[in-house]
Amino acid sequence: MPMKILVTGGMGFIGSNLVIRLLAEDPHASIVNLDKLTYAGNPMNLSHLSAESRYTFVHGDIADSSLVAGLVREYTFDAVLNLAAESMVDRSIEDSSVFVRSNVTGTQVLLDELRRHPDTRMVQVSTDEVYGSLGPDGEFSEDSPLAPNNPYSATKTAADLLCRAYHNTYGVQVCVTRCSNNYGPRQFPEKLIPKFIAWALDDRALPVFGDGLHVRDWLHVDDHCAAIMAVMNQGQPGRVYNIGGGTELANLTLVKLLLERLGKPESLISFVSDRPGHDRRYAVNHQRIAAELGWNPQVRFEDGIRSTIDWYLDNQAWLAAIADGSYQNA
């Protein structure tokens, strides 16, 4: 039977890459993309699918229970992949209310609807930030304590715990994935890699928090999408799966790499005061998903960062449309 899949937040970075991959890998799958089109939802990301009969876009909010209920009744989805979220830590520090609505209430609305559809599987796409900060050694496992340090990660933690509770209380078939930092094409340029590429091309100063030695584990978005699909198809309901890229880099090292590849001077680096609640290091152990579902990252960071830089260089009109706001009218 052809799969019917609801992707929430499908106009965003990871969501749009996932929609493209789902349609490409399963010629019989049909996708409904529910997206609120906040500032980070970019219609340009999937404009090439406007004539695709297997793809339907719905403009709406996952926290709208009537809308969600109507969609689930109409399409009787086989799977719901929840990528709709506010995700920028700096914005959560300024105002956490929109994060609570999208990340917590929105997840609760989806789970409540799936209580009435026990055959529908759900994947809650979360983040390694729910674990807090690591010291210089070790990795997060799925059994690591949850210790969020900023409002964004606190709302994602709350959503993860709702998923656990709804599985244990109501039997909802939900898995949670916790990924490390993603990179790749179509990432909104408030995030480090696309923002610094765009700013370096304009010879603007690149603000690096603190001493620049905060370490992140980098995961290519194609690998992340493959992992989400593996969990959708094979994951054990109630289970958490960590998804790591296996490439740890200090932010300063990454910024210098970007400048080198772009042929720009390191004098563009400008150190600024550290962000409140800034976790020092993330590293993700993904042995569970490797052992149980056979997933491992396939994209070497050296290849992935090269192709990512090339994508932004080849798509400067995409960056310009975001800079002037015209992307929202695509």
C-alpha positions in Angstrom: 0.0 0.0 0.0 1.3 3.5 -0.8 2.3 5.4 2.3 0.5 8.6 3.2 2.8 10.8 5.3 2.2 14.1 7.2 5.4 16.2 7.5 5.0 19.2 9.8 7.4 22.1 9.2 8.2 20.8 5.7 9.1 24.3 4.4 12.0 24.5 6.8 15.6 23.4 6.4 15.4 19.7 7.5 11.7 19.4 6.6 12.2 20.4 3.0 15.1 18.1 2.5 13.1 15.3 4.0 10.1 15.9 1.7 12.3 15.8 -1.3 14.0 12.6 -0.2 10.7 10.9 0.7 9.2 11.6 -2.7 12.4 10.5 -4.5 12.9 7.3 -2.7 9.3 6.0 -2.7 7.5 6.6 -6.1 4.2 5.7 -4.5 4.3 7.8 -1.4 2.1 10.9 -0.9 3.1 13.8 1.3 1.1 16.4 3.0 3.3 19.3 4.3 1.7 21.3 7.1 3.7 24.5 7.7 2.8 27.7 9.5 5.2 29.7 7.3 6.9 31.5 10.1 10.0 33.5 9.1 12.0 30.3 8.8 9.5 28.5 6.6 10.7 29.2 3.0 8.3 28.5 0.2 11.2 28.7 -2.2 12.6 25.4 -0.7 9.8 23.3 -2.4 8.5 25.6 -5.1 9.7 23.0 -7.7 7.1 20.6 -6.3 4.1 22.7 -7.2 3.0 20.4 -10.0 3.8 17.2 -8.2 0.5 15.3 -7.7 1.8 13.3 -4.7 2.6 16.5 -2.8 0.1 18.7 -1.0 1.0 21.9 1.0 -1.3 23.1 3.8 -0.7 26.5 5.4 -1.5 26.1 9.1 -0.4 25.7 12.7 0.2 22.3 14.4 -1.2 23.9 17.5 -4.6 24.3 15.7 -6.4 21.2 17.0 -9.3 21.5 14.6 -7.0 21.8 11.6 -4.9 18.8 12.7 -8.0 16.7 13.4 -9.4 17.5 10.0 -6.2 16.6 8.2 -5.8 13.3 10.0 -9.4 12.3 9.4 -9.2 13.2 5.7 -5.9 11.5 4.9 -5.7 8.7 7.4 -1.9 9.0 7.5 0.4 6.0 7.9 3.0 8.2 9.6 3.4 11.7 11.1 6.9 13.2 11.1 7.0 16.2 13.4 9.6 18.7 12.4 7.6 21.9 13.1 9.5 23.8 15.8 10.9 27.1 16.7 14.6 26.3 16.9 16.8 29.4 17.3 18.2 29.6 20.8 18.8 33.4 20.7 15.2 34.0 19.9 14.0 31.7 22.7 16.0 33.8 25.2 14.3 36.9 23.9 10.8 35.4 24.0 10.0 31.8 24.9 6.2 32.0 24.4 6.2 31.1 20.7 8.5 28.2 21.5 6.1 26.9 24.1 3.2 27.1 21.6 5.0 25.5 18.6 7.2 23.0 20.4 5.1 21.9 23.4 1.5 22.7 22.6 1.9 21.7 18.9 3.3 18.3 19.9 0.6 17.8 22.4 -2.1 18.5 19.7 -0.5 15.9 17.4 -0.3 13.3 20.1 -3.9 13.9 21.2 -5.1 13.4 17.7 -3.1 10.2 17.2 -4.7 8.7 20.4 -7.7 8.3 18.1 -5.7 6.8 15.3 -3.7 4.0 16.9 -2.3 2.6 13.7 -0.5 5.9 12.8 3.2 6.0 13.6 4.8 9.3 14.7 8.4 10.4 14.8 9.2 13.4 17.0 12.3 15.1 15.7 14.2 16.5 18.7 17.7 17.6 19.5 20.7 16.7 21.5 20.4 20.0 23.3 17.9 18.3 25.7 20.9 16.7 27.4 22.5 20.0 28.3 26.3 20.4 28.1 29.2 17.9 28.1 32.6 18.2 29.6 35.7 17.6 27.4 35.1 13.8 27.3 32.3 11.4 26.7 29.1 11.3 24.6 25.4 11.6 25.1 23.6 8.3 25.0 19.8 7.8 25.0 20.0 7.2 28.8 21.8 10.5 29.5 19.9 12.7 32.0 17.8 15.4 30.4 19.2 18.8 31.5 18.2 21.6 29.1 20.0 24.9 29.7 18.0 27.4 27.6 14.3 28.0 26.8 14.5 26.3 23.4 16.0 23.1 24.7 13.6 23.1 27.6 10.6 23.2 25.3 12.0 20.3 23.2 12.6 18.4 26.4 9.0 18.9 27.4 7.8 17.7 24.0 10.0 14.6 24.3 8.5 13.8 27.7 5.0 14.2 26.4 5.8 11.6 23.7 7.0 9.2 26.3 3.9 9.8 28.4 1.5 9.4 25.5 3.2 6.1 24.5 3.1 4.7 28.0 -0.3 6.0 28.9 -2.3 5.7 25.6 -0.1 3.4 23.4 0.6 6.1 20.8 3.2 4.7 18.4 5.7 7.5 18.7 9.5 7.4 18.5 11.8 10.3 19.4 15.0 11.2 17.5 17.7 13.5 19.0 20.1 14.8 16.4 23.3 16.8 16.6 23.9 20.0 14.7 22.7 19.8 11.1 24.3 21.5 8.0 23.5 21.4 4.3 21.5 23.1 1.6 18.4 25.2 2.4 19.3 26.1 6.0 17.9 29.4 7.0 20.7 31.9 7.3 20.3 32.7 11.0 22.3 29.5 11.7 26.0 29.6 11.8 27.1 28.0 8.5 24.8 29.7 6.0 24.8 33.0 7.9 28.6 33.2 8.0 28.9 32.2 4.3 26.5 35.0 3.4 28.2 37.5 5.6 31.7 36.6 4.6 30.7 37.0 0.9 29.7 40.6 1.8 32.9 41.1 3.9 30.9 41.6 7.1 32.3 40.8 10.5 31.5 37.3 11.8 30.5 37.4 15.5 31.9 34.4 17.4 30.5 33.8 20.9 33.0 33.8 23.8 36.3 32.2 23.0 34.9 30.2 20.0 35.8 26.9 21.6 32.3 25.6 22.0 32.2 22.2 20.3 29.4 20.8 18.2 28.9 17.4 16.5 28.1 18.1 12.8 25.5 16.0 10.9 24.7 16.4 7.2 21.0 16.9 6.6 20.9 14.0 4.1 22.2 11.6 6.7 19.6 13.0 9.2 16.8 12.5 6.7 17.9 8.9 6.1 17.8 8.3 9.9 14.3 9.8 10.3 13.1 7.5 7.5 14.7 4.5 9.1 13.0 5.3 12.4 9.7 5.9 10.7 9.8 2.5 9.0 11.6 0.3 11.6 11.8 2.2 14.9 10.3 0.6 18.1 7.5 2.7 19.5 8.4 4.4 22.7 12.1 4.3 21.8 14.6 7.2 21.7 17.2 7.2 18.9 20.2 9.5 19.0 21.5 10.6 15.5 25.1 11.9 15.5 27.4 12.9 12.7 30.6 11.8 14.3 32.4 15.0 13.5 33.3 17.3 16.4 34.5 20.8 15.7 35.0 23.9 17.8 33.0 26.8 16.4 36.2 28.8 15.8 37.7 25.9 13.8 34.6 25.7 11.6 34.5 29.5 11.0 38.2 29.5 9.9 37.4 26.6 7.6 34.6 28.5 6.0 36.8 31.6 5.5 39.5 29.5 4.0 37.2 27.8 1.5 35.7 31.2 0.6 39.0 32.8 0.2 38.3 35.4 2.9 40.6 36.7 5.7 40.4 35.6 9.3 40.3 39.2 10.2 36.6 39.1 9.6 36.3 37.1 12.9 34.9 39.3 15.7 34.7 37.8 19.2 31.5 38.9 21.1 30.2 38.3 24.6 29.1 34.7 25.2 25.4 33.8 24.9 23.5 33.0 28.2 23.1 29.3 28.8 25.6 28.5 26.0 26.4 24.7 26.2 30.1 24.0 26.0 30.1 20.8 24.1 27.8 18.3 22.4 28.8 14.8 21.2 26.2 12.1 20.3 26.6 8.4 20.5 24.5 6.8 17.8 25.2 3.1 18.5 21.6 2.3 19.2 20.2 3.3 15.8 23.3 1.7 14.1 22.7 -1.6 15.9 18.9 -1.7 15.8 18.1 0.0 12.4 21.4 -0.3 10.5 21.9 3.5 10.2 25.3 5.2 10.1 26.2 8.6 8.7 27.4 8.3 5.1 28.5 11.9 4.3 32.1 12.6 5.2 32.3 16.1 6.7 35.0 17.2 4.2 32.7 16.3 1.3 29.6 17.6 3.0 30.9 21.0 3.9 32.4 21.5 0.4 29.1 20.7 -1.3 27.2 22.8 1.2 29.4 25.9 0.5 29.1 25.2 -3.2 25.3 25.1 -2.9 25.1 28.5 -1.2 27.6 30.0 -3.7 25.4 28.6 -6.6 22.2 29.8 -4.9 23.0 33.4 -3.9 19.6 34.5 -5.3 18.1 32.2 -2.6 20.2 34.1 0.1 19.3 37.4 -1.4 15.6 36.7 -1.4 15.8 36.0 2.3 17.8 39.1 3.0 15.2 41.3 1.3 12.2 39.3 2.5 10.9 38.4 -1.0 11.2 34.7 -0.2 7.9 34.9 1.8 6.0 35.7 -1.4 7.4 32.8 -3.4 
